[in-house]
């Protein structure tokens, strides 16, 4: 298993769009396609979490985002996660034996989803306080890399 873990670390860290910013016990602080991210390893798998800059007080948006993630037609285990410092992340579970190409595609898809969530939040927050017009804000499905 240790060889499989090292291979997956090397595969991830050798991707052109992944940069290690710092290390911590159990993982790395990364930049993936210029997005703040974290890598955590566990015994059977590892997790990559991409930061989404939101105000956690916007519970309506958080509820919509969580529900929207459940509607995506994919085989990934995506979750919204709030860390100990109240930062929101799109977290995905990865198997150690994933091929380089499958990892690249999955990371691209995860980045697309995270960017979409960020853009949706930014657009919503721009007119979030304009309640006179009664506009409802829905999350539209992004173009997903498969």
VENNORNOR-V865732 format. One record per backbone hydrogen bond with DSSP energy under -0.5 kcal/mol. CO is the residue of the C=O (numbers start at 0). NH is the residue of the N-H. Records with the same first field share a line. If there is no record, write none. Layout:
CO: NH + NH
//
This chain:
0: 4
1: 5
2: 6
3: 7
4: 8
5: 9
6: 10
7: 11
8: 12
9: 13
11: 14
14: 17
16: 32
18: 20 + 30
21: 28
23: 26
25: 40
26: 23
27: 29 + 38
28: 20 + 21
29: 36
30: 18 + 32
31: 34
34: 31
35: 50
36: 29
37: 48
38: 27
39: 46
43: 95
44: 41
45: 93
46: 39
47: 91
48: 37
49: 89
51: 53 + 87
53: 55
54: 57
56: 58
57: 61
58: 62
59: 63
60: 64
61: 65
62: 66
63: 67
64: 68
65: 69
66: 70
67: 70 + 71
68: 71
71: 73
75: 77
76: 92
78: 90
80: 82 + 88
82: 85
86: 82
87: 51
88: 80 + 90
89: 49
90: 78
91: 47
93: 45
94: 97
98: 102
99: 103
100: 104
101: 105
102: 106
103: 107
104: 108
105: 109
106: 110
107: 111
108: 112
109: 113
110: 114
111: 115
112: 116
113: 117
114: 118
115: 119
116: 120
117: 121
118: 122
119: 123
120: 124
121: 125
122: 126
123: 126 + 127
126: 129
128: 130
129: 132
130: 133
135: 137
137: 139
141: 143
//
